[in-house]
């Protein structure tokens, strides 16, 4: 939907909120089905914070212009000012809960994230750790468990960096 909005196929006022509701329903269902994984509660908290700021701001995630510039994404300013993004809007004096928006720049990854995104990432890393320690029901020594967890975390970090 975001690509369709970018190309002018969908109005941002319709596509953005609809896409967000669909994503929330699908992610919520996945979280519910895996509620036995305790780390997913961090994901749920991060999702709640992101949802809170999005709905408080008319269905769009506010993004700090300063954070965009620090992340090397200052060129997106006009795109956001013209409201051509179905997901994001520029943070300004009318923004509600601005501290929960995308205000944390990550220059090496050329991204801007929110506090909720950090909780989501920590929760996903926790799920990887839980999964690494539960695989096959084997009792691993502390050293083996630590190496397995480290390996999985390095894989996750590699995939995140590669995706960027």
ROVOSE-862609 format. One record per residue (C-alpha): residue number from 1; x, y, z. Coordinates in steps of 0.001 Angstrom, whole numbers, plus 500000, padded with zeros to 6 digits. Example, Ala and Ser with C-alpha at 12.3 -4.5 7.8 and 13.67 -1.06 7.14 Angstrom:
// ROVOSE-862609
<kepa><k>1</k><east>512300</east><north>495500</north><up>507800</up></kepa>
<kepa><k>2</k><east>513670</east><north>498940</north><up>507140</up></kepa>
// end
This chain:
// ROVOSE-862609
<kepa><k>1</k><east>500000</east><north>500000</north><up>500000</up></kepa>
<kepa><k>2</k><east>502882</east><north>502345</north><up>500742</up></kepa>
<kepa><k>3</k><east>504263</east><north>501803</north><up>497248</up></kepa>
<kepa><k>4</k><east>500803</east><north>502327</north><up>495748</up></kepa>
<kepa><k>5</k><east>500483</east><north>505561</north><up>497700</up></kepa>
<kepa><k>6</k><east>503912</east><north>506684</north><up>496515</up></kepa>
<kepa><k>7</k><east>502827</east><north>506035</north><up>492921</up></kepa>
<kepa><k>8</k><east>499523</east><north>507876</north><up>493464</up></kepa>
<kepa><k>9</k><east>497268</east><north>504813</north><up>493294</up></kepa>
<kepa><k>10</k><east>495885</east><north>505185</north><up>496838</up></kepa>
<kepa><k>11</k><east>495229</east><north>508354</north><up>498841</up></kepa>
<kepa><k>12</k><east>497485</east><north>508386</north><up>501942</up></kepa>
<kepa><k>13</k><east>494521</east><north>509141</north><up>504179</up></kepa>
<kepa><k>14</k><east>492984</east><north>505769</north><up>503293</up></kepa>
<kepa><k>15</k><east>495933</east><north>503488</north><up>502589</up></kepa>
<kepa><k>16</k><east>497961</east><north>504340</north><up>505695</up></kepa>
<kepa><k>17</k><east>495337</east><north>503665</north><up>508366</up></kepa>
<kepa><k>18</k><east>494033</east><north>500584</north><up>506537</up></kepa>
<kepa><k>19</k><east>497510</east><north>499098</north><up>506237</up></kepa>
<kepa><k>20</k><east>498180</east><north>499781</north><up>509914</up></kepa>
<kepa><k>21</k><east>494993</east><north>498072</north><up>511042</up></kepa>
<kepa><k>22</k><east>495778</east><north>495008</north><up>508901</up></kepa>
<kepa><k>23</k><east>499331</east><north>494812</north><up>510242</up></kepa>
<kepa><k>24</k><east>498143</east><north>495190</north><up>513837</up></kepa>
<kepa><k>25</k><east>495604</east><north>492401</north><up>513394</up></kepa>
<kepa><k>26</k><east>498157</east><north>490023</north><up>511858</up></kepa>
<kepa><k>27</k><east>500902</east><north>490807</north><up>514362</up></kepa>
<kepa><k>28</k><east>498432</east><north>490634</north><up>517240</up></kepa>
<kepa><k>29</k><east>497314</east><north>487194</north><up>516108</up></kepa>
<kepa><k>30</k><east>500934</east><north>486030</north><up>515880</up></kepa>
<kepa><k>31</k><east>501705</east><north>487373</north><up>519341</up></kepa>
<kepa><k>32</k><east>498637</east><north>485667</north><up>520764</up></kepa>
<kepa><k>33</k><east>499561</east><north>482320</north><up>519221</up></kepa>
<kepa><k>34</k><east>503078</east><north>482546</north><up>520686</up></kepa>
<kepa><k>35</k><east>502197</east><north>484000</north><up>524075</up></kepa>
<kepa><k>36</k><east>504220</east><north>481253</north><up>525795</up></kepa>
<kepa><k>37</k><east>507405</east><north>483077</north><up>524677</up></kepa>
<kepa><k>38</k><east>507933</east><north>485621</north><up>527442</up></kepa>
<kepa><k>39</k><east>510135</east><north>487908</north><up>525320</up></kepa>
<kepa><k>40</k><east>507176</east><north>488614</north><up>523073</up></kepa>
<kepa><k>41</k><east>505741</east><north>490750</north><up>525847</up></kepa>
<kepa><k>42</k><east>508465</east><north>493308</north><up>525029</up></kepa>
<kepa><k>43</k><east>507335</east><north>493162</north><up>521395</up></kepa>
<kepa><k>44</k><east>503763</east><north>493686</north><up>522563</up></kepa>
<kepa><k>45</k><east>504776</east><north>496705</north><up>524674</up></kepa>
<kepa><k>46</k><east>506713</east><north>498221</north><up>521745</up></kepa>
<kepa><k>47</k><east>503798</east><north>497605</north><up>519424</up></kepa>
<kepa><k>48</k><east>501461</east><north>499241</north><up>521940</up></kepa>
<kepa><k>49</k><east>503672</east><north>502348</north><up>522185</up></kepa>
<kepa><k>50</k><east>503917</east><north>502636</north><up>518398</up></kepa>
<kepa><k>51</k><east>500177</east><north>502144</north><up>518032</up></kepa>
<kepa><k>52</k><east>499504</east><north>504747</north><up>520703</up></kepa>
<kepa><k>53</k><east>501561</east><north>507445</north><up>518988</up></kepa>
<kepa><k>54</k><east>500214</east><north>506538</north><up>515542</up></kepa>
<kepa><k>55</k><east>496570</east><north>506750</north><up>516566</up></kepa>
<kepa><k>56</k><east>497202</east><north>509884</north><up>518638</up></kepa>
<kepa><k>57</k><east>498483</east><north>511520</north><up>515445</up></kepa>
<kepa><k>58</k><east>495729</east><north>510657</north><up>513011</up></kepa>
<kepa><k>59</k><east>497105</east><north>507354</north><up>511782</up></kepa>
<kepa><k>60</k><east>500647</east><north>508504</north><up>510991</up></kepa>
<kepa><k>61</k><east>503956</east><north>507954</north><up>512772</up></kepa>
<kepa><k>62</k><east>505587</east><north>511336</north><up>513474</up></kepa>
<kepa><k>63</k><east>509224</east><north>511615</north><up>512396</up></kepa>
<kepa><k>64</k><east>511703</east><north>514165</north><up>513703</up></kepa>
<kepa><k>65</k><east>513293</east><north>516266</north><up>510959</up></kepa>
<kepa><k>66</k><east>516419</east><north>516628</north><up>513102</up></kepa>
<kepa><k>67</k><east>516679</east><north>512846</north><up>513461</up></kepa>
<kepa><k>68</k><east>516170</east><north>512411</north><up>509703</up></kepa>
<kepa><k>69</k><east>519002</east><north>514838</north><up>508994</up></kepa>
<kepa><k>70</k><east>521320</east><north>513131</north><up>511512</up></kepa>
<kepa><k>71</k><east>520568</east><north>509781</north><up>509868</up></kepa>
<kepa><k>72</k><east>521402</east><north>511203</north><up>506437</up></kepa>
<kepa><k>73</k><east>517781</east><north>511215</north><up>505284</up></kepa>
<kepa><k>74</k><east>517160</east><north>514962</north><up>505143</up></kepa>
<kepa><k>75</k><east>516106</east><north>514598</north><up>501496</up></kepa>
<kepa><k>76</k><east>512811</east><north>513102</north><up>502648</up></kepa>
<kepa><k>77</k><east>511664</east><north>516409</north><up>504144</up></kepa>
<kepa><k>78</k><east>509772</east><north>517630</north><up>501059</up></kepa>
<kepa><k>79</k><east>508231</east><north>514202</north><up>500510</up></kepa>
<kepa><k>80</k><east>506883</east><north>514216</north><up>504081</up></kepa>
<kepa><k>81</k><east>505813</east><north>517863</north><up>503987</up></kepa>
<kepa><k>82</k><east>503723</east><north>517147</north><up>500883</up></kepa>
<kepa><k>83</k><east>502067</east><north>514276</north><up>502775</up></kepa>
<kepa><k>84</k><east>502934</east><north>511736</north><up>500090</up></kepa>
<kepa><k>85</k><east>503845</east><north>509075</north><up>502672</up></kepa>
<kepa><k>86</k><east>500989</east><north>506848</north><up>503861</up></kepa>
<kepa><k>87</k><east>502828</east><north>505913</north><up>507047</up></kepa>
<kepa><k>88</k><east>504851</east><north>508891</north><up>508310</up></kepa>
<kepa><k>89</k><east>504408</east><north>512598</north><up>508920</up></kepa>
<kepa><k>90</k><east>506818</east><north>515274</north><up>510066</up></kepa>
<kepa><k>91</k><east>506878</east><north>515932</north><up>513786</up></kepa>
<kepa><k>92</k><east>505829</east><north>519508</north><up>514617</up></kepa>
<kepa><k>93</k><east>504374</east><north>521561</north><up>517476</up></kepa>
<kepa><k>94</k><east>500937</east><north>519935</north><up>517041</up></kepa>
<kepa><k>95</k><east>502279</east><north>516386</north><up>517361</up></kepa>
<kepa><k>96</k><east>500876</east><north>514394</north><up>520259</up></kepa>
<kepa><k>97</k><east>503266</east><north>512191</north><up>522262</up></kepa>
<kepa><k>98</k><east>506275</east><north>513349</north><up>520203</up></kepa>
<kepa><k>99</k><east>508761</east><north>511436</north><up>522386</up></kepa>
<kepa><k>100</k><east>507195</east><north>508155</north><up>521162</up></kepa>
<kepa><k>101</k><east>507653</east><north>508995</north><up>517471</up></kepa>
<kepa><k>102</k><east>510600</east><north>508192</north><up>515221</up></kepa>
<kepa><k>103</k><east>513095</east><north>510399</north><up>517050</up></kepa>
<kepa><k>104</k><east>516174</east><north>508170</north><up>517402</up></kepa>
<kepa><k>105</k><east>518601</east><north>508466</north><up>514460</up></kepa>
<kepa><k>106</k><east>520748</east><north>505501</north><up>513445</up></kepa>
<kepa><k>107</k><east>523219</east><north>507063</north><up>510973</up></kepa>
<kepa><k>108</k><east>525150</east><north>503854</north><up>510177</up></kepa>
<kepa><k>109</k><east>521892</east><north>502175</north><up>509104</up></kepa>
<kepa><k>110</k><east>520362</east><north>505368</north><up>507598</up></kepa>
<kepa><k>111</k><east>517243</east><north>504863</north><up>509684</up></kepa>
<kepa><k>112</k><east>515203</east><north>506709</north><up>512296</up></kepa>
<kepa><k>113</k><east>513418</east><north>504610</north><up>514894</up></kepa>
<kepa><k>114</k><east>511108</east><north>505054</north><up>517872</up></kepa>
<kepa><k>115</k><east>511354</east><north>503870</north><up>521486</up></kepa>
<kepa><k>116</k><east>508684</east><north>501295</north><up>520583</up></kepa>
<kepa><k>117</k><east>510924</east><north>499981</north><up>517791</up></kepa>
<kepa><k>118</k><east>513726</east><north>499459</north><up>520314</up></kepa>
<kepa><k>119</k><east>511423</east><north>497407</north><up>522550</up></kepa>
<kepa><k>120</k><east>510268</east><north>495391</north><up>519535</up></kepa>
<kepa><k>121</k><east>513874</east><north>494677</north><up>518536</up></kepa>
<kepa><k>122</k><east>514830</east><north>493686</north><up>522089</up></kepa>
<kepa><k>123</k><east>511798</east><north>491394</north><up>522247</up></kepa>
<kepa><k>124</k><east>512719</east><north>489736</north><up>518956</up></kepa>
<kepa><k>125</k><east>516274</east><north>489234</north><up>520183</up></kepa>
<kepa><k>126</k><east>514838</east><north>487720</north><up>523364</up></kepa>
<kepa><k>127</k><east>512735</east><north>485311</north><up>521304</up></kepa>
<kepa><k>128</k><east>515880</east><north>484270</north><up>519439</up></kepa>
<kepa><k>129</k><east>517599</east><north>483615</north><up>522761</up></kepa>
<kepa><k>130</k><east>514602</east><north>481681</north><up>524103</up></kepa>
<kepa><k>131</k><east>514475</east><north>479643</north><up>520919</up></kepa>
<kepa><k>132</k><east>518197</east><north>478954</north><up>521019</up></kepa>
<kepa><k>133</k><east>517923</east><north>477650</north><up>524559</up></kepa>
<kepa><k>134</k><east>514840</east><north>475500</north><up>523923</up></kepa>
<kepa><k>135</k><east>515800</east><north>473784</north><up>520654</up></kepa>
<kepa><k>136</k><east>515287</east><north>470048</north><up>520816</up></kepa>
<kepa><k>137</k><east>514713</east><north>470023</north><up>524566</up></kepa>
<kepa><k>138</k><east>518403</east><north>469278</north><up>525128</up></kepa>
<kepa><k>139</k><east>520104</east><north>470259</north><up>528342</up></kepa>
<kepa><k>140</k><east>523104</east><north>472284</north><up>527249</up></kepa>
<kepa><k>141</k><east>526073</east><north>473274</north><up>529342</up></kepa>
<kepa><k>142</k><east>526303</east><north>476968</north><up>530169</up></kepa>
<kepa><k>143</k><east>529118</east><north>477381</north><up>527637</up></kepa>
<kepa><k>144</k><east>527198</east><north>475640</north><up>524857</up></kepa>
<kepa><k>145</k><east>524066</east><north>477654</north><up>525596</up></kepa>
<kepa><k>146</k><east>526021</east><north>480932</north><up>525592</up></kepa>
<kepa><k>147</k><east>527713</east><north>480077</north><up>522276</up></kepa>
<kepa><k>148</k><east>524405</east><north>479097</north><up>520716</up></kepa>
<kepa><k>149</k><east>522758</east><north>482340</north><up>521866</up></kepa>
<kepa><k>150</k><east>525718</east><north>484402</north><up>520640</up></kepa>
<kepa><k>151</k><east>525566</east><north>482673</north><up>517270</up></kepa>
<kepa><k>152</k><east>521864</east><north>483366</north><up>516862</up></kepa>
<kepa><k>153</k><east>522249</east><north>486996</north><up>517927</up></kepa>
<kepa><k>154</k><east>525096</east><north>487502</north><up>515462</up></kepa>
<kepa><k>155</k><east>522923</east><north>486008</north><up>512738</up></kepa>
<kepa><k>156</k><east>520068</east><north>488385</north><up>513611</up></kepa>
<kepa><k>157</k><east>522411</east><north>491404</north><up>513647</up></kepa>
<kepa><k>158</k><east>523914</east><north>490333</north><up>510317</up></kepa>
<kepa><k>159</k><east>520470</east><north>490034</north><up>508754</up></kepa>
<kepa><k>160</k><east>519401</east><north>493428</north><up>510109</up></kepa>
<kepa><k>161</k><east>522573</east><north>495093</north><up>508804</up></kepa>
<kepa><k>162</k><east>522283</east><north>493320</north><up>505448</up></kepa>
<kepa><k>163</k><east>518649</east><north>494432</north><up>505096</up></kepa>
<kepa><k>164</k><east>519636</east><north>498057</north><up>505718</up></kepa>
// end
